[in-house]
Amino acid sequence: MSEHMRIDLNADVGEAVGDDQSLLRSVTSANIACGLHAGDAGVMRRTVRLAIEAGVTIGAHPGFPDLQGFGRRELNLPPRAVEDLVLYQVAALAGIAAAEGARLRHVKPHGALYNMAARDGELAAAVVAGVSAFDRALVIVAPPASRLMAAAVRDGMRAAAEAFADRAYHSDGSLVPRDAAGAVIDDPSIVLQRALRLVRAREVVASDGSVISLAPDTICVHGDTGQAARIAAELRRGLVEAGILVAPLAEAFGGGARRNATKS
């Protein structure tokens, strides 16, 4: 099978906003909230166990310390503070995963931290430094052609390009804000068609009808929509039926992990 006909499906979980157990049956990588924007130690441990039971590879989903705003408010923190916050969250989840006999494979920043690091080189370098300080073998998930992607590559870290089939894009490649009409796509058939185009043609249609070139290694299914589990199931089924290999990032990036083999 050609390399471009494979994709990872990831989901943000452990945020107490959806049916994680059902969602994890369809994805291949789980981004688990680390307690600062959502979740707590108990939720983190339960979610790690659910991911292990589902055979899904485990990644950290660090965000700003903003439970009230769900990590979606932009905070003006110095780079060193961001580096420390990322290190703290990744290490915490890694410790819980180790207690359950598993290990982390990737890191995907959450919400405002993800979006700010995508456009701010200094902040991007801080995020990468926090991950690198803990484990340089971790894959950093980032928007394609972003400052975060560039910072990871510059530091010699492995970086995976992420696209969204269930979110609308502006013509410049940025995501349409969630509070705008049509920003979140919850029709499973439309999400599948967008995902197939992303994998096959490496492109997506923006909100103004223009076509954006993207080359994703992974596609995110947001877990905080009412249709999340259904969308993920339809997406997985449709991709497989189209002859596309759905496999975790750890396989594509040399981690050697396979489904039902997330433990060390």
KEKE-3310 file (N, C-alpha, C; in steps of 0.2 Angstrom, whole numbers, plus 5000, padded with zeros to 4 digits):
npx = (5004:5003:5012:5005:4992:4988:4983:4982:4970:4965:4959:4953:4953:4947:4942:4930:4918:4911:4907:4919:4923:4916:4920:4934:4934:4935:4946:4964:4974:4975:4973:4976:4969:4978:4974:4975:4968:4957:4949:4956:4967:4961:4952:4962:4968:4958:4955:4967:4967:4955:4960:4970:4963:4956:4966:4973:4985:4993:4994:4999:4989:4992:4987:4983:4983:4968:4954:4941:4939:4941:4953:4953:4955:4966:4981:4993:5008:5025:5038:5046:5038:5028:5035:5038:5025:5021:5030:5027:5014:5015:5024:5017:5006:5013:5018:5007:5002:5013:5011:5001:5006:5009:5015:5019:5017:5015:5013:5001:4997:4984:4969:4969:4983:4988:4984:4990:5004:5005:5007:5016:5032:5041:5034:5030:5043:5045:5035:5040:5052:5048:5042:5053:5062:5057:5056:5063:5059:5046:5032:5027:5012:5006:4999:5000:5014:5016:5022:5024:5026:5038:5047:5048:5054:5066:5072:5075:5065:5052:5038:5021:5009:4994:4976:4959:4944:4932:4930:4929:4939:4948:4953:4966:4971:4969:4959:4941:4934:4926:4914:4908:4896:4894:4907:4909:4908:4895:4889:4891:4893:4898:4909:4916:4918:4926:4937:4942:4946:4956:4965:4967:4969:4976:4971:4959:4942:4940:4930:4926:4925:4937:4952:4963:4979:4984:4994:4991:4997:4989:4972:4960:4946:4935:4931:4921:4909:4891:4889:4901:4906:4898:4902:4916:4915:4909:4918:4930:4925:4922:4935:4942:4935:4938:4950:4960:4973:4971:4980:4990:5000:5012:5016:5019:5029:5039:5038:5034:5023:5008:4990:4982:4993:5000:5008:5023)
npy = (4994:5011:5025:5037:5032:5030:5034:5041:5042:5053:5058:5070:5067:5062:5073:5075:5077:5070:5054:5044:5031:5025:5032:5029:5017:5018:5026:5028:5034:5042:5058:5063:5073:5083:5088:5102:5110:5102:5088:5077:5069:5057:5055:5056:5043:5034:5036:5033:5019:5015:5018:5009:4997:4998:4997:5008:5020:5031:5048:5064:5078:5093:5109:5126:5132:5133:5129:5135:5141:5131:5129:5137:5150:5163:5165:5176:5171:5169:5162:5153:5149:5142:5132:5125:5121:5113:5102:5098:5093:5083:5074:5071:5063:5053:5047:5041:5033:5024:5018:5010:5001:5006:5017:5034:5040:5052:5070:5082:5099:5108:5117:5134:5135:5127:5134:5146:5143:5138:5150:5158:5159:5159:5155:5142:5136:5135:5126:5114:5113:5109:5097:5090:5090:5080:5068:5064:5056:5057:5060:5076:5083:5094:5109:5109:5116:5126:5137:5129:5116:5119:5123:5111:5102:5109:5107:5094:5085:5073:5077:5077:5081:5088:5087:5093:5086:5088:5102:5118:5127:5143:5152:5154:5144:5143:5138:5141:5151:5143:5149:5154:5153:5137:5132:5120:5104:5092:5082:5066:5060:5071:5074:5062:5063:5074:5070:5059:5066:5073:5063:5057:5067:5077:5089:5102:5109:5126:5138:5148:5142:5140:5130:5122:5116:5103:5091:5079:5069:5064:5064:5073:5069:5078:5076:5082:5085:5081:5071:5064:5050:5043:5049:5046:5032:5031:5037:5029:5017:5021:5025:5013:5005:5012:5008:5013:5013:5013:5018:5019:5034:5030:5019:5024:5033:5026:5020:5008:5003:4994:4991:4986:4984:4993:4994:4995)
npz = (5000:4996:5003:5005:5007:5020:5036:5052:5065:5077:5094:5105:5122:5139:5144:5150:5142:5133:5126:5129:5129:5119:5108:5108:5102:5089:5085:5082:5090:5105:5113:5128:5141:5153:5165:5168:5159:5158:5166:5179:5191:5193:5182:5172:5174:5173:5159:5153:5155:5148:5135:5134:5135:5123:5114:5109:5105:5116:5120:5126:5131:5133:5140:5143:5160:5164:5168:5170:5157:5149:5143:5131:5131:5127:5135:5142:5144:5150:5139:5146:5157:5150:5144:5156:5160:5150:5151:5164:5163:5153:5159:5170:5165:5159:5170:5175:5165:5164:5177:5173:5165:5152:5139:5134:5117:5109:5108:5109:5109:5117:5112:5115:5117:5107:5096:5097:5098:5085:5078:5084:5085:5096:5107:5102:5102:5115:5119:5112:5118:5131:5129:5123:5134:5142:5134:5120:5110:5108:5097:5090:5088:5076:5067:5049:5041:5051:5065:5076:5070:5063:5073:5080:5070:5068:5080:5079:5083:5080:5070:5067:5055:5057:5052:5051:5049:5054:5056:5050:5038:5036:5021:5022:5029:5042:5056:5056:5069:5083:5087:5076:5063:5056:5059:5066:5060:5059:5052:5048:5035:5027:5034:5032:5018:5017:5024:5016:5005:5010:5013:5001:4991:4997:5001:5006:5006:5008:5019:5010:4998:4992:4988:4999:5001:5010:5020:5028:5042:5052:5057:5066:5077:5085:5102:5109:5103:5100:5091:5091:5093:5084:5072:5072:5071:5058:5050:5052:5047:5033:5028:5029:5020:5009:5006:5013:5025:5041:5055:5069:5074:5079:5072:5059:5062:5066:5079:5082:5088:5088:5085:5100:5106:5115:5126:5135)
capx = (5000:5007:5013:5000:4986:4988:4981:4980:4964:4966:4954:4955:4949:4948:4940:4923:4913:4909:4908:4926:4924:4914:4925:4941:4934:4936:4952:4970:4978:4971:4976:4973:4970:4982:4972:4975:4962:4951:4951:4960:4971:4957:4950:4967:4970:4953:4955:4973:4964:4951:4964:4974:4958:4954:4972:4974:4991:4992:4997:4997:4986:4993:4984:4984:4980:4962:4948:4935:4939:4942:4959:4952:4956:4973:4984:5000:5013:5031:5040:5049:5032:5024:5039:5037:5019:5021:5034:5024:5008:5018:5027:5011:5002:5018:5018:5000:5003:5018:5008:4996:5010:5009:5019:5017:5019:5015:5010:4997:4994:4976:4965:4973:4990:4989:4983:4995:5010:5005:5008:5021:5038:5044:5029:5031:5049:5044:5031:5044:5057:5045:5042:5060:5065:5055:5057:5064:5056:5039:5030:5024:5007:5005:4996:5005:5017:5015:5028:5025:5029:5045:5051:5049:5059:5072:5075:5076:5060:5048:5032:5016:5005:4987:4971:4953:4939:4925:4931:4929:4945:4948:4957:4973:4973:4967:4952:4936:4932:4921:4908:4906:4892:4897:4914:4910:4904:4893:4886:4896:4894:4902:4916:4920:4920:4932:4943:4944:4949:4962:4970:4969:4971:4980:4968:4952:4939:4939:4923:4925:4925:4944:4955:4969:4983:4987:4997:4991:4998:4984:4965:4957:4939:4933:4926:4916:4902:4886:4890:4908:4907:4895:4906:4922:4914:4908:4925:4934:4923:4923:4942:4944:4931:4941:4957:4965:4976:4970:4985:4993:5006:5018:5019:5021:5035:5045:5038:5033:5017:5002:4984:4982:5000:5002:5012:5031)
capy = (5000:5017:5028:5042:5029:5028:5039:5040:5045:5055:5061:5073:5063:5064:5080:5074:5081:5065:5046:5042:5024:5023:5036:5026:5011:5020:5030:5025:5038:5046:5064:5063:5079:5082:5091:5109:5113:5098:5082:5077:5063:5051:5055:5054:5036:5030:5037:5029:5012:5015:5018:5003:4992:4999:4996:5014:5023:5036:5054:5069:5084:5098:5115:5131:5131:5137:5125:5138:5143:5124:5130:5140:5157:5164:5167:5179:5168:5169:5156:5148:5146:5138:5126:5121:5119:5107:5097:5096:5089:5077:5070:5068:5058:5048:5043:5037:5028:5019:5014:5005:4997:5009:5023:5039:5040:5058:5076:5087:5104:5109:5123:5141:5134:5124:5139:5151:5140:5138:5156:5162:5155:5159:5150:5135:5133:5133:5119:5109:5112:5106:5090:5088:5089:5074:5062:5067:5051:5058:5064:5082:5084:5101:5110:5109:5123:5131:5138:5123:5111:5121:5122:5103:5100:5113:5104:5087:5081:5071:5081:5074:5086:5086:5091:5092:5084:5090:5109:5122:5131:5149:5151:5155:5137:5143:5136:5145:5151:5139:5153:5156:5148:5132:5131:5113:5100:5086:5077:5061:5059:5076:5073:5057:5065:5079:5065:5055:5071:5075:5058:5055:5073:5081:5096:5103:5115:5131:5140:5152:5138:5139:5124:5122:5110:5100:5084:5076:5062:5062:5068:5074:5069:5081:5072:5086:5086:5076:5066:5062:5043:5041:5052:5042:5026:5031:5039:5023:5012:5024:5025:5007:5003:5015:5005:5017:5010:5017:5015:5024:5038:5027:5015:5028:5037:5021:5019:5001:5001:4991:4990:4981:4983:5000:4993:4995)
capz = (5000:4996:5010:5006:5008:5027:5041:5059:5068:5084:5097:5112:5127:5146:5145:5153:5138:5128:5127:5127:5128:5112:5104:5108:5098:5082:5083:5083:5094:5110:5116:5135:5144:5158:5172:5169:5156:5159:5169:5185:5191:5192:5175:5168:5175:5170:5152:5151:5155:5142:5129:5134:5133:5116:5110:5106:5107:5121:5120:5131:5128:5138:5139:5148:5167:5163:5169:5168:5150:5145:5139:5125:5131:5126:5141:5140:5149:5147:5136:5151:5161:5145:5144:5162:5161:5146:5154:5170:5161:5150:5164:5175:5161:5157:5176:5176:5160:5167:5182:5170:5160:5145:5139:5129:5110:5106:5112:5105:5113:5117:5112:5114:5117:5101:5091:5098:5096:5078:5074:5088:5085:5103:5111:5099:5104:5122:5119:5110:5124:5137:5127:5123:5141:5145:5130:5113:5106:5107:5091:5092:5083:5075:5061:5044:5039:5057:5068:5080:5066:5061:5079:5081:5065:5069:5086:5078:5085:5075:5070:5063:5053:5059:5049:5054:5044:5056:5057:5044:5037:5032:5015:5024:5032:5049:5058:5058:5076:5085:5088:5070:5060:5051:5061:5067:5055:5063:5048:5047:5028:5025:5038:5029:5011:5018:5026:5010:5000:5014:5012:4993:4986:5001:5001:5009:5003:5014:5020:5005:4992:4989:4990:5003:5001:5017:5019:5035:5045:5057:5057:5072:5078:5091:5106:5112:5099:5102:5086:5090:5093:5078:5067:5072:5068:5051:5047:5052:5042:5027:5026:5028:5014:5003:5005:5017:5031:5047:5059:5074:5072:5081:5067:5053:5064:5069:5086:5082:5092:5084:5089:5105:5109:5117:5132:5134)
cpx = (5004:5007:5007:4993:4985:4986:4980:4974:4965:4960:4956:4950:4951:4946:4932:4918:4910:4909:4914:4927:4921:4918:4931:4940:4935:4942:4958:4975:4973:4975:4973:4974:4973:4981:4972:4970:4956:4954:4955:4964:4967:4954:4956:4969:4964:4953:4961:4970:4960:4955:4968:4969:4956:4960:4974:4980:4989:4997:4995:4994:4986:4990:4986:4981:4973:4956:4942:4934:4940:4949:4959:4953:4964:4976:4991:5005:5019:5033:5042:5043:5028:5028:5038:5030:5018:5024:5030:5018:5010:5020:5022:5007:5007:5018:5012:5000:5007:5015:5003:4999:5010:5014:5017:5020:5020:5012:5007:4994:4987:4974:4970:4980:4992:4989:4989:5002:5011:5008:5014:5027:5041:5040:5030:5038:5049:5040:5036:5050:5054:5044:5049:5064:5063:5057:5057:5061:5049:5038:5026:5018:5006:5002:5002:5008:5016:5022:5029:5028:5037:5049:5053:5055:5066:5076:5077:5071:5056:5041:5027:5011:4997:4982:4964:4947:4932:4925:4932:4936:4944:4953:4964:4976:4972:4960:4947:4934:4926:4914:4905:4901:4895:4904:4915:4905:4902:4889:4892:4898:4899:4909:4920:4922:4926:4938:4946:4948:4956:4968:4972:4972:4976:4977:4961:4949:4938:4932:4921:4925:4932:4947:4962:4973:4986:4989:4997:4993:4993:4978:4962:4949:4938:4929:4921:4910:4898:4887:4896:4909:4904:4900:4913:4921:4913:4914:4929:4932:4924:4930:4944:4941:4935:4948:4962:4967:4975:4975:4988:4999:5012:5021:5022:5028:5040:5044:5037:5027:5011:4996:4984:4989:5003:5007:5019:5033)
cpy = (5006:5021:5034:5039:5026:5034:5037:5044:5047:5058:5064:5070:5065:5071:5081:5078:5076:5058:5044:5035:5022:5026:5032:5019:5012:5023:5026:5028:5042:5052:5065:5070:5078:5086:5098:5113:5109:5092:5083:5070:5057:5050:5053:5046:5032:5030:5033:5021:5011:5014:5011:4997:4992:4998:5002:5017:5029:5042:5059:5075:5090:5105:5120:5130:5135:5132:5128:5140:5137:5125:5133:5147:5158:5168:5170:5176:5168:5162:5150:5145:5141:5131:5121:5118:5113:5101:5094:5091:5083:5072:5067:5062:5052:5044:5039:5032:5022:5015:5009:5001:4999:5015:5028:5039:5047:5064:5080:5093:5105:5116:5130:5140:5131:5130:5144:5149:5139:5144:5160:5157:5154:5154:5143:5132:5131:5127:5114:5108:5108:5098:5087:5086:5083:5068:5065:5062:5052:5062:5070:5083:5092:5103:5110:5116:5128:5132:5132:5118:5113:5121:5115:5101:5103:5110:5097:5083:5079:5074:5078:5080:5084:5091:5089:5091:5087:5098:5112:5126:5138:5147:5151:5148:5137:5141:5141:5145:5147:5143:5155:5150:5143:5130:5123:5109:5094:5081:5072:5060:5065:5076:5068:5059:5070:5075:5062:5060:5073:5070:5057:5061:5078:5088:5096:5109:5120:5134:5145:5149:5137:5133:5125:5116:5109:5093:5081:5069:5059:5067:5067:5073:5072:5077:5076:5088:5080:5070:5062:5054:5040:5043:5048:5036:5026:5033:5033:5018:5015:5024:5018:5004:5006:5013:5009:5013:5015:5014:5021:5028:5034:5022:5019:5032:5032:5019:5011:4998:4999:4991:4985:4979:4990:5000:4993:4988)
cpz = (5000:5002:5011:5007:5015:5031:5048:5061:5075:5087:5104:5117:5134:5148:5148:5149:5133:5130:5125:5126:5121:5107:5103:5104:5091:5080:5084:5088:5099:5113:5123:5139:5151:5165:5172:5165:5156:5163:5176:5185:5190:5185:5171:5168:5172:5162:5149:5150:5150:5136:5128:5132:5126:5111:5106:5109:5111:5120:5125:5127:5133:5136:5144:5154:5167:5163:5167:5161:5146:5141:5132:5125:5131:5132:5139:5145:5146:5144:5142:5155:5156:5145:5150:5163:5156:5149:5160:5168:5157:5155:5169:5171:5160:5164:5177:5171:5162:5172:5179:5165:5153:5145:5133:5122:5107:5111:5107:5110:5112:5116:5110:5113:5110:5095:5091:5096:5089:5075:5078:5089:5092:5107:5108:5101:5111:5123:5117:5115:5130:5135:5126:5129:5144:5141:5123:5108:5104:5101:5093:5086:5082:5068:5055:5043:5045:5060:5073:5076:5065:5067:5081:5077:5067:5075:5085:5081:5079:5076:5065:5061:5054:5054:5053:5049:5047:5058:5051:5044:5034:5026:5017:5028:5040:5050:5059:5065:5078:5086:5082:5067:5055:5053:5063:5063:5059:5059:5046:5040:5025:5028:5034:5022:5012:5020:5020:5005:5004:5012:5005:4990:4990:5001:5004:5006:5009:5014:5014:4998:4989:4991:4993:5002:5008:5015:5026:5037:5049:5056:5063:5072:5084:5095:5110:5108:5101:5097:5086:5089:5086:5072:5066:5069:5061:5047:5047:5047:5035:5024:5025:5021:5008:5002:5008:5023:5036:5053:5063:5072:5074:5076:5061:5055:5067:5076:5087:5086:5087:5088:5093:5107:5111:5123:5130:5132)
residu = (MET:SER:GLU:HIS:MET:ARG:ILE:ASP:LEU:ASN:ALA:ASP:VAL:GLY:GLU:ALA:VAL:GLY:ASP:ASP:GLN:SER:LEU:LEU:ARG:SER:VAL:THR:SER:ALA:ASN:ILE:ALA:CYS:GLY:LEU:HIS:ALA:GLY:ASP:ALA:GLY:VAL:MET:ARG:ARG:THR:VAL:ARG:LEU:ALA:ILE:GLU:ALA:GLY:VAL:THR:ILE:GLY:ALA:HIS:PRO:GLY:PHE:PRO:ASP:LEU:GLN:GLY:PHE:GLY:ARG:ARG:GLU:LEU:ASN:LEU:PRO:PRO:ARG:ALA:VAL:GLU:ASP:LEU:VAL:LEU:TYR:GLN:VAL:ALA:ALA:LEU:ALA:GLY:ILE:ALA:ALA:ALA:GLU:GLY:ALA:ARG:LEU:ARG:HIS:VAL:LYS:PRO:HIS:GLY:ALA:LEU:TYR:ASN:MET:ALA:ALA:ARG:ASP:GLY:GLU:LEU:ALA:ALA:ALA:VAL:VAL:ALA:GLY:VAL:SER:ALA:PHE:ASP:ARG:ALA:LEU:VAL:ILE:VAL:ALA:PRO:PRO:ALA:SER:ARG:LEU:MET:ALA:ALA:ALA:VAL:ARG:ASP:GLY:MET:ARG:ALA:ALA:ALA:GLU:ALA:PHE:ALA:ASP:ARG:ALA:TYR:HIS:SER:ASP:GLY:SER:LEU:VAL:PRO:ARG:ASP:ALA:ALA:GLY:ALA:VAL:ILE:ASP:ASP:PRO:SER:ILE:VAL:LEU:GLN:ARG:ALA:LEU:ARG:LEU:VAL:ARG:ALA:ARG:GLU:VAL:VAL:ALA:SER:ASP:GLY:SER:VAL:ILE:SER:LEU:ALA:PRO:ASP:THR:ILE:CYS:VAL:HIS:GLY:ASP:THR:GLY:GLN:ALA:ALA:ARG:ILE:ALA:ALA:GLU:LEU:ARG:ARG:GLY:LEU:VAL:GLU:ALA:GLY:ILE:LEU:VAL:ALA:PRO:LEU:ALA:GLU:ALA:PHE:GLY:GLY:GLY:ALA:ARG:ARG:ASN:ALA:THR:LYS:SER)
# end
